[in-house]
Amino acid sequence: MDLPLVVGVDGSGPSLDAVDWAVEEAARHGRPLRLVHASLWERYEGSVPSFGRQRPPQEVLAQHIVASGSERARQRRPEVKVTSDVIPDDPVSALLAAGHEAWFLVTGSRGRGELAGLTLGSVGLGVAARATCPVVVVRGGERNRAGAFGRVVIGVGDLPHSLGAVRFALREAAVRGSALRAVRAWRSPAPGHPAPGAADDGTSAPEERASTGLTEALRDAVREHPDVEVHRTPVEGPAHEVLLEASAGADLVVVGALRQHGHFGLQLGRVAHTLLHHAECPVAVVPQRV
């Protein structure tokens, strides 16, 4: 069975951007698309006899949201199979549950009713920080969302925690016909504390280790996608700043996130958290169990 891409919809502008992005992604991968709207109206209205009365306003709104979102997706990509569901739950719980049977999850940058000035809404953050499958938060400029740059960026961390994110990024680059820019940040040692094997300027060993780390992390995944043009880029600086800068010229930036067994809170590192709030393109967070 082909697992669907699942996109959360609430009728807001950012959620419609997410629908547009998700249906294009579904078309690229040949996957079905499932729209999910979370509404608690059934919890409060479901116990009331419906005979002889009109449908509750919240039910009408929920059905309108999924119907209009589905029509929007079908108009954009008629070849994609689109289904929709209204789930009686809060949005984060509904999407986390849907993620157990999803190719990956897609959300907008913020939801209906949230302040326009928010860099990231609570649903996108909650889902990206807890999901067991990859999550894409659709944010950034119109050109970035439309794939105008022909470039996927992957932030490469330590092995083996980066392998899932690397495979995801290479697969995305391959299906898009894009180049992959693999970035690994490195820092110069503090004055008076040269790294082992460093040159007199104290910088060569950290940069060399970053370059070696890129090669090792990409080795197996590159063999699976030999047609992808890969640029390995060790860059000096804090990882979150390096990747934020790279996101300006990217269609998608991909990072990993460690998920510890038995831990149920938010599990996002500083890099992923920063990108979700400030990146200039869509952000994919790929969980890695430890």
N, C-alpha and C positions, 0 to 999 in steps of 0.2 A: 504494500500500500504506500502511495506517495504521501508523505506527511505534508500538510499545508503550511504556508506562511500564515501566521495569525497576526492580525493587526487590530489594535484597540481603537475604537471609534467612539466619539462623544458629540460629534457635530461641530466641534470647534475648528477654527482655521488650521491650527497645527495638526489636528487629527486628519483633516482632509489632505494635507500635505503628506502625511504618513500613508494614507490610502493610495495616493498617486505613486509614491515611491514603491510601496509594497507590491502593487499590481505590475509595475514594470519589472520588479525583481522576480515575481512569480513567473512572468512571461520568459525571462531569461533562463530560469531554471526548469521550466516546464512543470511547475508545481501548481496545485490549486491554491486559492486564497480564501481564508476564513475571516470574516469580520466579526468581532466580538464587542458587544456593548454591555457594560455592567450597570444594572439598575436594581435598586432595592425595593421598587414599587410592589413586587409580588409579596414581599415579606409583610408589607403593611396593608395591602389591598386584597391579597389572596384569600384571607379569611372572611372577607365580606361577600355575601351572596351576590352574584352578578346578575341574577335573573331580574329583568325589568329595569335595569339601569344602564347607563352608558358606560363605555370603557373609561377607566380612570385616566385623567390627563397625563400622568407619568407613563402609562402604558402606551398611549398614543404617541407621545414624544419619543419613547424608546423605539417603537416600531418605525417611526418616521426616520430616525437617525440611521438605523441599519438598512432600511430600504433605499434611502437616498445615497448612502455610501456605496451600497452594492451596485446601484445604477451608475454611479460615477465610475466605478472600477470597470464595469462591463462596457461602458461607452469608450473608455480609454483603451482597453485591451479585450476585445470580444472573445478572443481565443482562450482566455483564462477562465477556468471554472470557479465561480464565486458562490460561496455559501455565507450565511450569517446566523448569529445567535444573540438573543438577549438573555443574560445570565443574572439571576437574582443574588448578587453579591457585590462587595465593594470592588472597584476596578483592579487594584493590585492583586487581591486574592483570585479574582476571576482570570486574570491573565497568567498568573503563576500556575494555576491549575491547567489552563489551556496549553501552557508551555510543555507539559509532559507528553503531549502528542502533537508537537509542532516542529517543523523544519527549523524555524526560529521565530522569535517574536518581534513585532515592530510597534513602536509607539511614537506619538508626536512629542514635541519638546515640552508642551504644557497643555493642560486640559481646559475644558469649558468652565468658566467661573473663576479660574486662577488669574492672578494679576498679570497684565501684559508685560510688566517689567521683570517678571521672573525669568532667570536664565534657564531654569529647568523646573518642571512641575514635579509634584510629589509622586505621581504615578510612574513617570519615566524613571525617576531615581529609585523608587521602591522595587520596580520590576528588574531593572538592570543590576541592582545590587543583590538580588536573591534568586533569580531564575536559574534553573538547571540546564537551560538551553541557551544558545546565543541570543542576544537582544540587540536590536538596532534602534537607536533613538534618532529620529529624523529631525535634523536641525541644520542651521547654516543658511548660506545664500542660495538663491534660486539656481545659479549656474552649478554650484556644488551638488545640489540635490538632483539636478538634471543630468549629471555625469559629463559635464563639458570639458573636464580637464584630462580625462583619460588616464587617471592615476589613482591607485589604491595605496594607502600608507599603512604600514604595520609597525607598531612599536615593539621591538624585540627585547624581552627581559631575559632572565636567567633560565637555563634549561633545568628540568624538563617542563617547567611551568608555562613556557611560551609556545609549545608545540601545537596545541589546539588552535590558538589564535593564528599562528603561521599558516596552518593548513587552510583555515577559513579564509584568510586574506589571499592566498594564492588561488584558491578556488574562485573567489570573487573576481580577481584580476583576469583569470582565464575566461570566465563566462562573459565578462564585459569586453574582452579584447583589449584590456588596459595594461599599462606597465605597473609594476609593483616597486614601491620605494620602501625598502626595509631599513628602519632607523634604529640604531642603538646608541643611547647617550653614554658619554663617559665624562669623568671629572678629573681634573688635575689634582695630584696630592697636595695637601697643605704644605706651605713653606716649611722646610726643615724636616719633612717626613716623606722622602722620595719613595716611590713604589719599588718593590724588588725588581731588579733588572732594568730600571729606568735609565735613560740617557741623562747627561748632565743637566738638561733643562727640566727633567722630572716628568716629561709628558709622553714619551714614546711608548712606554710599557702599557699604560691604561688605554691608549688608543689602539695599540696592537691587540690587546685582549678584547676590546670591543669589536674589532674587525674579525678576529677569530671566532668570537661568539656568534656573530652574524652568519658566518660560513657554516658553523656547526648546526645552528638552529634551522637553517634553510636547506641543508643538504638533502634530506629525504623528500621533503615536500616539493622541492624544485624538480626532482626526477619525475614526480607525478604530473607536473605541468611544464614540460620542457619548452613550450612555445611562449611562455610568459617572459617578457623582458624584465629582468630583475636588476635593480640598482641597490647595492649595499652601501649604506651611508652611516659610518660612525661619526657622531657629532658631539662636540664638547658642550656641556651645559646640563642643567637640570632636565630630566626626562619630560616632565610635564610642559615645560616651556618650549623645548625642542619640538615636541609633537603638536603643540598649539600652533606654532609657526608653520609647520608642515601642513596642517589642516587647511590653510588658506588656499592652497593650490591642489586640493585633493577632492575626489568624489566620495571617498569613504576612508575613515581612519579606524583601524582595528587594534584593540588591546585585549590582553587577557585579564582575568580576575580569578583569584584563588577562592575556592569554595571548600571550607573545612567541614568534614562530616560531623553532624550533630550540632552545628552552629546555625541558628535561625535568624540572627540579626543581619543588618546590612553588611555586605562583604565586598567592599570596593577599596582598592588602593588609591593613593593620592593622584596618580596619573589618570586613572579612569574617571575618578570623581571630577577632576579639573576639566577633562575633555568633555564630559557630559554637560557641564555647565557653560563652557566657553568655546568649544571647537567651532570652526567655521564651515564644517561639513557634517553629514551624518556620521554617527559614531556606533561602531559595533563592539559590544563587550562579550567576550567569549569565555565562559566559565571553565575552570580547570580544577578538578577535584584533587585534594591532597589528603 
